[in-house]
């Protein structure tokens, strides 16, 4: 069931890094993508290159059902990560 898979993913160390504002390495990001793909969990990503004003980041959306998703903004440099559940 997808709910069990998402619960396991959210309790993992990679997403704990995101929630604790620890930048992810490219390896960490690839592990996250491989885990979601292996569990057949739908997701979207978009990349924003860094500027003088903002750190490079990846917006990562994990779809729970047609009306709910989790949105993570993962910093690839020093800065802050953010998480917002979407109703």
Secondary structure by P-SEA (a helix, b strand, c coil): caaaaaaaaaacaaaaaaaacccccaaaaaaaaaaaaaacccbbbbbbbbccccccccbbbbbccccbbbbbbcccccbbbbbbbcc
